[in-house]
């Protein structure tokens, strides 16, 4: 009787464990659209120095915060996206600029 129970449990474990591929959370297009500043209405632009300002913007779903170099037109450092619907941080990402020289 014990062998039948153990066999059944072993079979249930093997059949119940499915090895599914991991879901990709973000594609490159998703990230590009999420951090496209044209998709946001500017709430605040506080000047940090002669070329960089702190940017805060929002749309109907997200709030975005980060530093933007407006002379050279690139995002710098850490950017955060907050989900306004769930009231939680959605994504943090760090932008790097490669210098050619």
N, C-alpha and C positions, 0 to 999 in steps of 0.2 A: 504494500500500500504506500509506503514511504517513497518507493522508487517512482510510482505513478505520479505522486504529488510533485516530487522534485523534477521529473521529466516535464510535467505540465508547466511548472514555474519557469524552467529553463526555456521552453518553447515560447512562453508568453513574453519573456524578456527579449529573446531574439527577434520575434515578430514585431514586438512593440517598439523596438529601437530602430528608427529609420534614420539613415545618414543623409540628410538633405544638405545641399550646398548653402553656404551662408548668404544672406541677402546683402546686396550692395546698398549701403545707406545713401550714398551720394555719388552721382556721376559728375564728370567735369562740367557738363552743361548746367546741372542743378546748382553747382557752386558758382558758376559764372553768372547765372540769373539771380541767385541769392545775393551776391555782392555787387551787382550792377547798380550804381548809384542813381541811374536814371529811373529806376523802379521805386524810388523813395522820395518823399517830400521832406525837405530839409527842415529840421526843428531848430538846430543850433549849429553854428560854426564859430568856434572860439579859436582865435589866432594864438598859436603857441610860439612861433618865431616868424621870420620873414617869408618862409615858404611852406610851412606846415600848419594846418589847423585841425582841431578836434572836430570830427563830424558826428552828428547825431541826426538820424532820419528815420522816418517810419512810413509804412504803407498799411493797408487794411489788416495784414496778418503779422508783420514783423516790425521790430525796432532794431536798428543797426547803429553800432558805435565803433569808431576807430579814428586813426590819424591819416590824413590825406595831404600829399605834397601837391599843391595846386599849380606850382610853377612847372614841374616836370610831369604832372598828371599821373601819379601812381599812389597806391595805398601803401602804407608803411606800418610795420609792427603788428600788434595784435588787434584783431577785429572781433567783435562779439555780435551775435544775432540773438535776439530774444523773441520768443513766441508770445504774442499778446493774448492769444486765445487761451493757452494753457498757463500763462504767467510763469514761464520758466525759461532758463537759458537754453537756446536751441543748438548753437554751435559757436565754438571759438576757433579761429584760424589765424596763423601768423603769415604775413606776407613778407617775402624777401625780394630784393632787387639785385640782379646780377650785374656787376659792373664790367664793361668791356674796356680794357685799357692797359 
